[in-house]
Amino acid sequence: MRQIVRFLVYLVIGVVLLSLSILTLLWSIGYMQAGFVATSLLSALIGFTLLSAGLYILRLSAYVYALEKGGGVERVEGKS
């Protein structure tokens, strides 16, 4: 039960970060339309950083789920 909670916590954090990244990227477009170039670039940088973090946490939650089910994490030959 405790491991299921850990998987769900990672999943919720990943989805929240993805939502925040989409919101920040939309703000970046809005700032660009208003002529705030530096603010737009900063918002885009923050958005892509949040997107990267969200995707990493979702991948981590998939690893936790696989280990919890006992399947383990398989590696493909030729890829690291």
N, CA, C and O atoms as a Maestro MAE file, in Angstrom:
{
 s_m_m2io_version
 :::
 2.0.0
}

f_m_ct {
 s_m_title
 :::
 protein
 m_atom[320] {
  # First column is atom index #
  i_m_mmod_type
  r_m_x_coord
  r_m_y_coord
  r_m_z_coord
  i_m_residue_number
  s_m_chain_name
  s_m_pdb_residue_name
  s_m_pdb_atom_name
  i_m_atomic_number
  :::
  1 25 0.825 -1.194 0.000 1 A "MET " " N  " 7
  2 3 0.000 0.000 0.000 1 A "MET " " CA " 6
  3 2 0.866 1.254 0.000 1 A "MET " " C  " 6
  4 15 0.550 2.243 -0.661 1 A "MET " " O  " 8
  5 25 1.952 1.197 0.744 2 A "ARG " " N  " 7
  6 3 2.824 2.363 0.849 2 A "ARG " " CA " 6
  7 2 3.486 2.678 -0.485 2 A "ARG " " C  " 6
  8 15 3.685 3.846 -0.819 2 A "ARG " " O  " 8
  9 25 3.830 1.635 -1.258 3 A "GLN " " N  " 7
  10 3 4.462 1.847 -2.553 3 A "GLN " " CA " 6
  11 2 3.466 2.401 -3.563 3 A "GLN " " C  " 6
  12 15 3.849 3.173 -4.442 3 A "GLN " " O  " 8
  13 25 2.203 2.024 -3.453 4 A "ILE " " N  " 7
  14 3 1.182 2.567 -4.344 4 A "ILE " " CA " 6
  15 2 1.035 4.061 -4.105 4 A "ILE " " C  " 6
  16 15 0.859 4.831 -5.050 4 A "ILE " " O  " 8
  17 25 1.105 4.469 -2.858 5 A "VAL " " N  " 7
  18 3 1.006 5.890 -2.538 5 A "VAL " " CA " 6
  19 2 2.182 6.645 -3.139 5 A "VAL " " C  " 6
  20 15 2.004 7.754 -3.642 5 A "VAL " " O  " 8
  21 25 3.367 6.075 -3.099 6 A "ARG " " N  " 7
  22 3 4.542 6.726 -3.668 6 A "ARG " " CA " 6
  23 2 4.384 6.894 -5.177 6 A "ARG " " C  " 6
  24 15 4.730 7.939 -5.727 6 A "ARG " " O  " 8
  25 25 3.864 5.870 -5.842 7 A "PHE " " N  " 7
  26 3 3.617 5.953 -7.277 7 A "PHE " " CA " 6
  27 2 2.614 7.060 -7.594 7 A "PHE " " C  " 6
  28 15 2.813 7.836 -8.529 7 A "PHE " " O  " 8
  29 25 1.543 7.131 -6.816 8 A "LEU " " N  " 7
  30 3 0.520 8.148 -7.062 8 A "LEU " " CA " 6
  31 2 1.031 9.556 -6.776 8 A "LEU " " C  " 6
  32 15 0.654 10.504 -7.466 8 A "LEU " " O  " 8
  33 25 1.880 9.698 -5.771 9 A "VAL " " N  " 7
  34 3 2.454 11.013 -5.474 9 A "VAL " " CA " 6
  35 2 3.323 11.479 -6.636 9 A "VAL " " C  " 6
  36 15 3.231 12.635 -7.051 9 A "VAL " " O  " 8
  37 25 4.166 10.595 -7.165 10 A "TYR " " N  " 7
  38 3 4.987 10.955 -8.323 10 A "TYR " " CA " 6
  39 2 4.119 11.296 -9.529 10 A "TYR " " C  " 6
  40 15 4.419 12.229 -10.275 10 A "TYR " " O  " 8
  41 25 3.050 10.544 -9.715 11 A "LEU " " N  " 7
  42 3 2.163 10.783 -10.850 11 A "LEU " " CA " 6
  43 2 1.479 12.142 -10.732 11 A "LEU " " C  " 6
  44 15 1.401 12.881 -11.713 11 A "LEU " " O  " 8
  45 25 0.990 12.476 -9.556 12 A "VAL " " N  " 7
  46 3 0.313 13.762 -9.352 12 A "VAL " " CA " 6
  47 2 1.291 14.918 -9.511 12 A "VAL " " C  " 6
  48 15 0.953 15.925 -10.133 12 A "VAL " " O  " 8
  49 25 2.492 14.796 -8.962 13 A "ILE " " N  " 7
  50 3 3.488 15.861 -9.104 13 A "ILE " " CA " 6
  51 2 3.859 16.054 -10.565 13 A "ILE " " C  " 6
  52 15 4.009 17.188 -11.019 13 A "ILE " " O  " 8
  53 25 4.009 14.970 -11.303 14 A "GLY " " N  " 7
  54 3 4.337 15.070 -12.723 14 A "GLY " " CA " 6
  55 2 3.249 15.763 -13.522 14 A "GLY " " C  " 6
  56 15 3.543 16.599 -14.377 14 A "GLY " " O  " 8
  57 25 1.991 15.424 -13.252 15 A "VAL " " N  " 7
  58 3 0.878 16.052 -13.973 15 A "VAL " " CA " 6
  59 2 0.758 17.530 -13.608 15 A "VAL " " C  " 6
  60 15 0.469 18.357 -14.472 15 A "VAL " " O  " 8
  61 25 0.976 17.867 -12.348 16 A "VAL " " N  " 7
  62 3 0.931 19.276 -11.935 16 A "VAL " " CA " 6
  63 2 2.039 20.070 -12.618 16 A "VAL " " C  " 6
  64 15 1.802 21.184 -13.086 16 A "VAL " " O  " 8
  65 25 3.240 19.512 -12.681 17 A "LEU " " N  " 7
  66 3 4.335 20.216 -13.354 17 A "LEU " " CA " 6
  67 2 4.073 20.374 -14.845 17 A "LEU " " C  " 6
  68 15 4.401 21.411 -15.421 17 A "LEU " " O  " 8
  69 25 3.489 19.366 -15.477 18 A "LEU " " N  " 7
  70 3 3.132 19.497 -16.893 18 A "LEU " " CA " 6
  71 2 2.082 20.580 -17.095 18 A "LEU " " C  " 6
  72 15 2.154 21.340 -18.061 18 A "LEU " " O  " 8
  73 25 1.111 20.658 -16.196 19 A "SER " " N  " 7
  74 3 0.087 21.700 -16.298 19 A "SER " " CA " 6
  75 2 0.691 23.088 -16.120 19 A "SER " " C  " 6
  76 15 0.351 24.020 -16.849 19 A "SER " " O  " 8
  77 25 1.585 23.219 -15.150 20 A "LEU " " N  " 7
  78 3 2.248 24.506 -14.948 20 A "LEU " " CA " 6
  79 2 3.119 24.894 -16.132 20 A "LEU " " C  " 6
  80 15 3.207 26.072 -16.476 20 A "LEU " " O  " 8
  81 25 3.757 23.922 -16.752 21 A "SER " " N  " 7
  82 3 4.599 24.239 -17.907 21 A "SER " " CA " 6
  83 2 3.757 24.714 -19.085 21 A "SER " " C  " 6
  84 15 4.143 25.651 -19.784 21 A "SER " " O  " 8
  85 25 2.612 24.080 -19.311 22 A "ILE " " N  " 7
  86 3 1.733 24.525 -20.398 22 A "ILE " " CA " 6
  87 2 1.216 25.928 -20.118 22 A "ILE " " C  " 6
  88 15 1.161 26.760 -21.023 22 A "ILE " " O  " 8
  89 25 0.838 26.196 -18.877 23 A "LEU " " N  " 7
  90 3 0.365 27.527 -18.505 23 A "LEU " " CA " 6
  91 2 1.459 28.578 -18.701 23 A "LEU " " C  " 6
  92 15 1.192 29.662 -19.218 23 A "LEU " " O  " 8
  93 25 2.671 28.264 -18.295 24 A "THR " " N  " 7
  94 3 3.781 29.205 -18.437 24 A "THR " " CA " 6
  95 2 4.125 29.440 -19.901 24 A "THR " " C  " 6
  96 15 4.445 30.566 -20.282 24 A "THR " " O  " 8
  97 25 4.065 28.407 -20.724 25 A "LEU " " N  " 7
  98 3 4.328 28.590 -22.151 25 A "LEU " " CA " 6
  99 2 3.237 29.433 -22.807 25 A "LEU " " C  " 6
  100 15 3.526 30.217 -23.711 25 A "LEU " " O  " 8
  101 25 1.998 29.285 -22.368 26 A "LEU " " N  " 7
  102 3 0.930 30.146 -22.883 26 A "LEU " " CA " 6
  103 2 1.122 31.593 -22.438 26 A "LEU " " C  " 6
  104 15 0.865 32.516 -23.210 26 A "LEU " " O  " 8
  105 25 1.570 31.797 -21.201 27 A "TRP " " N  " 7
  106 3 1.888 33.154 -20.747 27 A "TRP " " CA " 6
  107 2 3.008 33.754 -21.585 27 A "TRP " " C  " 6
  108 15 3.003 34.951 -21.876 27 A "TRP " " O  " 8
  109 25 3.958 32.928 -21.967 28 A "SER " " N  " 7
  110 3 5.063 33.403 -22.800 28 A "SER " " CA " 6
  111 2 4.549 33.949 -24.127 28 A "SER " " C  " 6
  112 15 5.014 34.986 -24.601 28 A "SER " " O  " 8
  113 25 3.594 33.252 -24.721 29 A "ILE " " N  " 7
  114 3 3.009 33.734 -25.978 29 A "ILE " " CA " 6
  115 2 2.266 35.045 -25.743 29 A "ILE " " C  " 6
  116 15 2.346 35.961 -26.561 29 A "ILE " " O  " 8
  117 25 1.551 35.137 -24.641 30 A "GLY " " N  " 7
  118 3 0.836 36.372 -24.314 30 A "GLY " " CA " 6
  119 2 1.773 37.543 -24.098 30 A "GLY " " C  " 6
  120 15 1.495 38.655 -24.546 30 A "GLY " " O  " 8
  121 25 2.884 37.301 -23.414 31 A "TYR " " N  " 7
  122 3 3.862 38.371 -23.206 31 A "TYR " " CA " 6
  123 2 4.494 38.811 -24.520 31 A "TYR " " C  " 6
  124 15 4.782 39.993 -24.708 31 A "TYR " " O  " 8
  125 25 4.709 37.867 -25.426 32 A "MET " " N  " 7
  126 3 5.300 38.211 -26.717 32 A "MET " " CA " 6
  127 2 4.346 39.089 -27.525 32 A "MET " " C  " 6
  128 15 4.785 40.018 -28.202 32 A "MET " " O  " 8
  129 25 3.052 38.803 -27.460 33 A "GLN " " N  " 7
  130 3 2.079 39.616 -28.183 33 A "GLN " " CA " 6
  131 2 2.015 41.031 -27.626 33 A "GLN " " C  " 6
  132 15 1.752 41.981 -28.363 33 A "GLN " " O  " 8
  133 25 2.255 41.172 -26.325 34 A "ALA " " N  " 7
  134 3 2.223 42.495 -25.703 34 A "ALA " " CA " 6
  135 2 3.533 43.253 -25.896 34 A "ALA " " C  " 6
  136 15 3.610 44.434 -25.559 34 A "ALA " " O  " 8
  137 25 4.547 42.611 -26.422 35 A "GLY " " N  " 7
  138 3 5.818 43.281 -26.685 35 A "GLY " " CA " 6
  139 2 6.847 43.151 -25.580 35 A "GLY " " C  " 6
  140 15 7.898 43.789 -25.641 35 A "GLY " " O  " 8
  141 25 6.570 42.345 -24.581 36 A "PHE " " N  " 7
  142 3 7.530 42.133 -23.501 36 A "PHE " " CA " 6
  143 2 8.445 40.973 -23.882 36 A "PHE " " C  " 6
  144 15 8.193 39.823 -23.521 36 A "PHE " " O  " 8
  145 25 9.505 41.289 -24.615 37 A "VAL " " N  " 7
  146 3 10.342 40.232 -25.187 37 A "VAL " " CA " 6
  147 2 11.127 39.494 -24.104 37 A "VAL " " C  " 6
  148 15 11.154 38.263 -24.088 37 A "VAL " " O  " 8
  149 25 11.759 40.230 -23.209 38 A "ALA " " N  " 7
  150 3 12.581 39.588 -22.177 38 A "ALA " " CA " 6
  151 2 11.718 38.735 -21.243 38 A "ALA " " C  " 6
  152 15 12.101 37.627 -20.869 38 A "ALA " " O  " 8
  153 25 10.558 39.262 -20.874 39 A "THR " " N  " 7
  154 3 9.649 38.506 -20.013 39 A "THR " " CA " 6
  155 2 9.145 37.255 -20.725 39 A "THR " " C  " 6
  156 15 8.983 36.202 -20.110 39 A "THR " " O  " 8
  157 25 8.901 37.382 -22.021 40 A "SER " " N  " 7
  158 3 8.452 36.236 -22.803 40 A "SER " " CA " 6
  159 2 9.517 35.151 -22.864 40 A "SER " " C  " 6
  160 15 9.211 33.969 -22.708 40 A "SER " " O  " 8
  161 25 10.763 35.544 -23.088 41 A "LEU " " N  " 7
  162 3 11.843 34.555 -23.151 41 A "LEU " " CA " 6
  163 2 12.069 33.887 -21.803 41 A "LEU " " C  " 6
  164 15 12.337 32.687 -21.736 41 A "LEU " " O  " 8
  165 25 11.959 34.667 -20.727 42 A "LEU " " N  " 7
  166 3 12.108 34.091 -19.390 42 A "LEU " " CA " 6
  167 2 10.971 33.109 -19.089 42 A "LEU " " C  " 6
  168 15 11.201 32.045 -18.513 42 A "LEU " " O  " 8
  169 25 9.754 33.468 -19.479 43 A "SER " " N  " 7
  170 3 8.619 32.563 -19.277 43 A "SER " " CA " 6
  171 2 8.775 31.291 -20.096 43 A "SER " " C  " 6
  172 15 8.437 30.204 -19.629 43 A "SER " " O  " 8
  173 25 9.285 31.420 -21.314 44 A "ALA " " N  " 7
  174 3 9.508 30.232 -22.143 44 A "ALA " " CA " 6
  175 2 10.571 29.334 -21.522 44 A "ALA " " C  " 6
  176 15 10.427 28.111 -21.526 44 A "ALA " " O  " 8
  177 25 11.633 29.926 -20.989 45 A "LEU " " N  " 7
  178 3 12.683 29.144 -20.333 45 A "LEU " " CA " 6
  179 2 12.128 28.404 -19.121 45 A "LEU " " C  " 6
  180 15 12.415 27.223 -18.923 45 A "LEU " " O  " 8
  181 25 11.337 29.097 -18.314 46 A "ILE " " N  " 7
  182 3 10.728 28.461 -17.146 46 A "ILE " " CA " 6
  183 2 9.769 27.358 -17.581 46 A "ILE " " C  " 6
  184 15 9.716 26.297 -16.959 46 A "ILE " " O  " 8
  185 25 9.013 27.605 -18.645 47 A "GLY " " N  " 7
  186 3 8.066 26.608 -19.142 47 A "GLY " " CA " 6
  187 2 8.752 25.344 -19.619 47 A "GLY " " C  " 6
  188 15 8.310 24.239 -19.306 47 A "GLY " " O  " 8
  189 25 9.836 25.500 -20.379 48 A "PHE " " N  " 7
  190 3 10.545 24.315 -20.860 48 A "PHE " " CA " 6
  191 2 11.248 23.575 -19.724 48 A "PHE " " C  " 6
  192 15 11.368 22.351 -19.761 48 A "PHE " " O  " 8
  193 25 11.712 24.309 -18.720 49 A "THR " " N  " 7
  194 3 12.320 23.657 -17.560 49 A "THR " " CA " 6
  195 2 11.282 22.841 -16.791 49 A "THR " " C  " 6
  196 15 11.547 21.708 -16.388 49 A "THR " " O  " 8
  197 25 10.104 23.422 -16.594 50 A "LEU " " N  " 7
  198 3 9.031 22.683 -15.921 50 A "LEU " " CA " 6
  199 2 8.576 21.487 -16.745 50 A "LEU " " C  " 6
  200 15 8.246 20.438 -16.190 50 A "LEU " " O  " 8
  201 25 8.557 21.637 -18.062 51 A "LEU " " N  " 7
  202 3 8.186 20.524 -18.936 51 A "LEU " " CA " 6
  203 2 9.177 19.372 -18.796 51 A "LEU " " C  " 6
  204 15 8.784 18.208 -18.711 51 A "LEU " " O  " 8
  205 25 10.457 19.707 -18.773 52 A "SER " " N  " 7
  206 3 11.484 18.677 -18.616 52 A "SER " " CA " 6
  207 2 11.359 17.976 -17.263 52 A "SER " " C  " 6
  208 15 11.460 16.752 -17.178 52 A "SER " " O  " 8
  209 25 11.141 18.754 -16.216 53 A "ALA " " N  " 7
  210 3 11.004 18.168 -14.883 53 A "ALA " " CA " 6
  211 2 9.761 17.292 -14.789 53 A "ALA " " C  " 6
  212 15 9.800 16.217 -14.190 53 A "ALA " " O  " 8
  213 25 8.666 17.745 -15.374 54 A "GLY " " N  " 7
  214 3 7.432 16.963 -15.338 54 A "GLY " " CA " 6
  215 2 7.564 15.640 -16.063 54 A "GLY " " C  " 6
  216 15 7.099 14.611 -15.576 54 A "GLY " " O  " 8
  217 25 8.202 15.663 -17.233 55 A "LEU " " N  " 7
  218 3 8.389 14.422 -17.984 55 A "LEU " " CA " 6
  219 2 9.331 13.469 -17.260 55 A "LEU " " C  " 6
  220 15 9.133 12.255 -17.298 55 A "LEU " " O  " 8
  221 25 10.362 14.010 -16.596 56 A "TYR " " N  " 7
  222 3 11.285 13.165 -15.841 56 A "TYR " " CA " 6
  223 2 10.560 12.497 -14.673 56 A "TYR " " C  " 6
  224 15 10.770 11.315 -14.401 56 A "TYR " " O  " 8
  225 25 9.711 13.253 -13.987 57 A "ILE " " N  " 7
  226 3 8.994 12.688 -12.845 57 A "ILE " " CA " 6
  227 2 7.970 11.654 -13.305 57 A "ILE " " C  " 6
  228 15 7.751 10.657 -12.617 57 A "ILE " " O  " 8
  229 25 7.339 11.878 -14.461 58 A "LEU " " N  " 7
  230 3 6.418 10.863 -14.987 58 A "LEU " " CA " 6
  231 2 7.163 9.581 -15.356 58 A "LEU " " C  " 6
  232 15 6.652 8.480 -15.154 58 A "LEU " " O  " 8
  233 25 8.372 9.729 -15.899 59 A "ARG " " N  " 7
  234 3 9.175 8.542 -16.199 59 A "ARG " " CA " 6
  235 2 9.562 7.823 -14.907 59 A "ARG " " C  " 6
  236 15 9.561 6.594 -14.846 59 A "ARG " " O  " 8
  237 25 9.891 8.600 -13.882 60 A "LEU " " N  " 7
  238 3 10.226 8.018 -12.588 60 A "LEU " " CA " 6
  239 2 9.028 7.282 -11.989 60 A "LEU " " C  " 6
  240 15 9.186 6.219 -11.389 60 A "LEU " " O  " 8
  241 25 7.843 7.843 -12.151 61 A "SER " " N  " 7
  242 3 6.653 7.158 -11.628 61 A "SER " " CA " 6
  243 2 6.396 5.854 -12.379 61 A "SER " " C  " 6
  244 15 5.913 4.887 -11.789 61 A "SER " " O  " 8
  245 25 6.713 5.817 -13.667 62 A "ALA " " N  " 7
  246 3 6.571 4.563 -14.419 62 A "ALA " " CA " 6
  247 2 7.563 3.518 -13.912 62 A "ALA " " C  " 6
  248 15 7.220 2.339 -13.822 62 A "ALA " " O  " 8
  249 25 8.788 3.931 -13.580 63 A "TYR " " N  " 7
  250 3 9.769 2.999 -13.020 63 A "TYR " " CA " 6
  251 2 9.295 2.460 -11.674 63 A "TYR " " C  " 6
  252 15 9.403 1.264 -11.405 63 A "TYR " " O  " 8
  253 25 8.770 3.349 -10.831 64 A "VAL " " N  " 7
  254 3 8.288 2.923 -9.517 64 A "VAL " " CA " 6
  255 2 7.129 1.948 -9.672 64 A "VAL " " C  " 6
  256 15 7.049 0.957 -8.946 64 A "VAL " " O  " 8
  257 25 6.238 2.220 -10.605 65 A "TYR " " N  " 7
  258 3 5.100 1.323 -10.845 65 A "TYR " " CA " 6
  259 2 5.570 -0.041 -11.335 65 A "TYR " " C  " 6
  260 15 5.042 -1.071 -10.914 65 A "TYR " " O  " 8
  261 25 6.568 -0.051 -12.229 66 A "ALA " " N  " 7
  262 3 7.080 -1.322 -12.747 66 A "ALA " " CA " 6
  263 2 7.765 -2.129 -11.646 66 A "ALA " " C  " 6
  264 15 7.594 -3.346 -11.572 66 A "ALA " " O  " 8
  265 25 8.525 -1.468 -10.804 67 A "LEU " " N  " 7
  266 3 9.182 -2.176 -9.707 67 A "LEU " " CA " 6
  267 2 8.173 -2.671 -8.684 67 A "LEU " " C  " 6
  268 15 8.350 -3.734 -8.088 67 A "LEU " " O  " 8
  269 25 7.117 -1.900 -8.485 68 A "GLU " " N  " 7
  270 3 6.081 -2.282 -7.536 68 A "GLU " " CA " 6
  271 2 5.338 -3.533 -7.996 68 A "GLU " " C  " 6
  272 15 4.966 -4.375 -7.179 68 A "GLU " " O  " 8
  273 25 5.125 -3.650 -9.292 69 A "LYS " " N  " 7
  274 3 4.426 -4.812 -9.833 69 A "LYS " " CA " 6
  275 2 5.335 -6.023 -9.966 69 A "LYS " " C  " 6
  276 15 4.867 -7.118 -10.278 69 A "LYS " " O  " 8
  277 25 6.629 -5.840 -9.732 70 A "GLY " " N  " 7
  278 3 7.551 -6.962 -9.756 70 A "GLY " " CA " 6
  279 2 8.134 -7.250 -11.115 70 A "GLY " " C  " 6
  280 15 8.894 -8.206 -11.270 70 A "GLY " " O  " 8
  281 25 7.799 -6.453 -12.100 71 A "GLY " " N  " 7
  282 3 8.309 -6.692 -13.445 71 A "GLY " " CA " 6
  283 2 9.727 -6.199 -13.632 71 A "GLY " " C  " 6
  284 15 10.459 -6.716 -14.475 71 A "GLY " " O  " 8
  285 25 10.117 -5.220 -12.867 72 A "GLY " " N  " 7
  286 3 11.438 -4.640 -13.037 72 A "GLY " " CA " 6
  287 2 11.474 -3.713 -14.235 72 A "GLY " " C  " 6
  288 15 10.472 -3.513 -14.921 72 A "GLY " " O  " 8
  289 25 12.630 -3.160 -14.466 73 A "VAL " " N  " 7
  290 3 12.824 -2.250 -15.591 73 A "VAL " " CA " 6
  291 2 13.703 -2.952 -16.604 73 A "VAL " " C  " 6
  292 15 14.843 -3.307 -16.303 73 A "VAL " " O  " 8
  293 25 13.181 -3.153 -17.803 74 A "GLU " " N  " 7
  294 3 13.935 -3.850 -18.840 74 A "GLU " " CA " 6
  295 2 14.782 -2.862 -19.614 74 A "GLU " " C  " 6
  296 15 14.377 -1.724 -19.847 74 A "GLU " " O  " 8
  297 25 15.962 -3.310 -20.009 75 A "ARG " " N  " 7
  298 3 16.843 -2.479 -20.827 75 A "ARG " " CA " 6
  299 2 16.926 -3.074 -22.216 75 A "ARG " " C  " 6
  300 15 16.983 -4.291 -22.388 75 A "ARG " " O  " 8
  301 25 16.932 -2.200 -23.198 76 A "VAL " " N  " 7
  302 3 17.035 -2.633 -24.584 76 A "VAL " " CA " 6
  303 2 18.507 -2.637 -24.961 76 A "VAL " " C  " 6
  304 15 19.226 -1.685 -24.658 76 A "VAL " " O  " 8
  305 25 18.964 -3.697 -25.621 77 A "GLU " " N  " 7
  306 3 20.364 -3.789 -26.035 77 A "GLU " " CA " 6
  307 2 20.685 -2.665 -27.005 77 A "GLU " " C  " 6
  308 15 19.914 -2.388 -27.924 77 A "GLU " " O  " 8
  309 25 21.806 -2.029 -26.801 78 A "GLY " " N  " 7
  310 3 22.233 -0.953 -27.685 78 A "GLY " " CA " 6
  311 2 21.839 0.423 -27.183 78 A "GLY " " C  " 6
  312 15 22.321 1.430 -27.702 78 A "GLY " " O  " 8
  313 25 20.976 0.485 -26.187 79 A "LYS " " N  " 7
  314 3 20.578 1.764 -25.607 79 A "LYS " " CA " 6
  315 2 21.001 1.766 -24.151 79 A "LYS " " C  " 6
  316 15 20.998 0.736 -23.478 79 A "LYS " " O  " 8
  317 25 21.366 2.956 -23.682 80 A "SER " " N  " 7
  318 3 21.787 3.042 -22.286 80 A "SER " " CA " 6
  319 2 20.712 3.611 -21.416 80 A "SER " " C  " 6
  320 15 20.904 3.752 -20.209 80 A "SER " " O  " 8
  :::
 }
 m_bond[319] {
  # First column is bond index #
  i_m_from
  i_m_to
  i_m_order
  :::
  1 1 2 1
  2 2 3 1
  3 3 4 2
  4 3 5 1
  5 5 6 1
  6 6 7 1
  7 7 8 2
  8 7 9 1
  9 9 10 1
  10 10 11 1
  11 11 12 2
  12 11 13 1
  13 13 14 1
  14 14 15 1
  15 15 16 2
  16 15 17 1
  17 17 18 1
  18 18 19 1
  19 19 20 2
  20 19 21 1
  21 21 22 1
  22 22 23 1
  23 23 24 2
  24 23 25 1
  25 25 26 1
  26 26 27 1
  27 27 28 2
  28 27 29 1
  29 29 30 1
  30 30 31 1
  31 31 32 2
  32 31 33 1
  33 33 34 1
  34 34 35 1
  35 35 36 2
  36 35 37 1
  37 37 38 1
  38 38 39 1
  39 39 40 2
  40 39 41 1
  41 41 42 1
  42 42 43 1
  43 43 44 2
  44 43 45 1
  45 45 46 1
  46 46 47 1
  47 47 48 2
  48 47 49 1
  49 49 50 1
  50 50 51 1
  51 51 52 2
  52 51 53 1
  53 53 54 1
  54 54 55 1
  55 55 56 2
  56 55 57 1
  57 57 58 1
  58 58 59 1
  59 59 60 2
  60 59 61 1
  61 61 62 1
  62 62 63 1
  63 63 64 2
  64 63 65 1
  65 65 66 1
  66 66 67 1
  67 67 68 2
  68 67 69 1
  69 69 70 1
  70 70 71 1
  71 71 72 2
  72 71 73 1
  73 73 74 1
  74 74 75 1
  75 75 76 2
  76 75 77 1
  77 77 78 1
  78 78 79 1
  79 79 80 2
  80 79 81 1
  81 81 82 1
  82 82 83 1
  83 83 84 2
  84 83 85 1
  85 85 86 1
  86 86 87 1
  87 87 88 2
  88 87 89 1
  89 89 90 1
  90 90 91 1
  91 91 92 2
  92 91 93 1
  93 93 94 1
  94 94 95 1
  95 95 96 2
  96 95 97 1
  97 97 98 1
  98 98 99 1
  99 99 100 2
  100 99 101 1
  101 101 102 1
  102 102 103 1
  103 103 104 2
  104 103 105 1
  105 105 106 1
  106 106 107 1
  107 107 108 2
  108 107 109 1
  109 109 110 1
  110 110 111 1
  111 111 112 2
  112 111 113 1
  113 113 114 1
  114 114 115 1
  115 115 116 2
  116 115 117 1
  117 117 118 1
  118 118 119 1
  119 119 120 2
  120 119 121 1
  121 121 122 1
  122 122 123 1
  123 123 124 2
  124 123 125 1
  125 125 126 1
  126 126 127 1
  127 127 128 2
  128 127 129 1
  129 129 130 1
  130 130 131 1
  131 131 132 2
  132 131 133 1
  133 133 134 1
  134 134 135 1
  135 135 136 2
  136 135 137 1
  137 137 138 1
  138 138 139 1
  139 139 140 2
  140 139 141 1
  141 141 142 1
  142 142 143 1
  143 143 144 2
  144 143 145 1
  145 145 146 1
  146 146 147 1
  147 147 148 2
  148 147 149 1
  149 149 150 1
  150 150 151 1
  151 151 152 2
  152 151 153 1
  153 153 154 1
  154 154 155 1
  155 155 156 2
  156 155 157 1
  157 157 158 1
  158 158 159 1
  159 159 160 2
  160 159 161 1
  161 161 162 1
  162 162 163 1
  163 163 164 2
  164 163 165 1
  165 165 166 1
  166 166 167 1
  167 167 168 2
  168 167 169 1
  169 169 170 1
  170 170 171 1
  171 171 172 2
  172 171 173 1
  173 173 174 1
  174 174 175 1
  175 175 176 2
  176 175 177 1
  177 177 178 1
  178 178 179 1
  179 179 180 2
  180 179 181 1
  181 181 182 1
  182 182 183 1
  183 183 184 2
  184 183 185 1
  185 185 186 1
  186 186 187 1
  187 187 188 2
  188 187 189 1
  189 189 190 1
  190 190 191 1
  191 191 192 2
  192 191 193 1
  193 193 194 1
  194 194 195 1
  195 195 196 2
  196 195 197 1
  197 197 198 1
  198 198 199 1
  199 199 200 2
  200 199 201 1
  201 201 202 1
  202 202 203 1
  203 203 204 2
  204 203 205 1
  205 205 206 1
  206 206 207 1
  207 207 208 2
  208 207 209 1
  209 209 210 1
  210 210 211 1
  211 211 212 2
  212 211 213 1
  213 213 214 1
  214 214 215 1
  215 215 216 2
  216 215 217 1
  217 217 218 1
  218 218 219 1
  219 219 220 2
  220 219 221 1
  221 221 222 1
  222 222 223 1
  223 223 224 2
  224 223 225 1
  225 225 226 1
  226 226 227 1
  227 227 228 2
  228 227 229 1
  229 229 230 1
  230 230 231 1
  231 231 232 2
  232 231 233 1
  233 233 234 1
  234 234 235 1
  235 235 236 2
  236 235 237 1
  237 237 238 1
  238 238 239 1
  239 239 240 2
  240 239 241 1
  241 241 242 1
  242 242 243 1
  243 243 244 2
  244 243 245 1
  245 245 246 1
  246 246 247 1
  247 247 248 2
  248 247 249 1
  249 249 250 1
  250 250 251 1
  251 251 252 2
  252 251 253 1
  253 253 254 1
  254 254 255 1
  255 255 256 2
  256 255 257 1
  257 257 258 1
  258 258 259 1
  259 259 260 2
  260 259 261 1
  261 261 262 1
  262 262 263 1
  263 263 264 2
  264 263 265 1
  265 265 266 1
  266 266 267 1
  267 267 268 2
  268 267 269 1
  269 269 270 1
  270 270 271 1
  271 271 272 2
  272 271 273 1
  273 273 274 1
  274 274 275 1
  275 275 276 2
  276 275 277 1
  277 277 278 1
  278 278 279 1
  279 279 280 2
  280 279 281 1
  281 281 282 1
  282 282 283 1
  283 283 284 2
  284 283 285 1
  285 285 286 1
  286 286 287 1
  287 287 288 2
  288 287 289 1
  289 289 290 1
  290 290 291 1
  291 291 292 2
  292 291 293 1
  293 293 294 1
  294 294 295 1
  295 295 296 2
  296 295 297 1
  297 297 298 1
  298 298 299 1
  299 299 300 2
  300 299 301 1
  301 301 302 1
  302 302 303 1
  303 303 304 2
  304 303 305 1
  305 305 306 1
  306 306 307 1
  307 307 308 2
  308 307 309 1
  309 309 310 1
  310 310 311 1
  311 311 312 2
  312 311 313 1
  313 313 314 1
  314 314 315 1
  315 315 316 2
  316 315 317 1
  317 317 318 1
  318 318 319 1
  319 319 320 2
  :::
 }
}
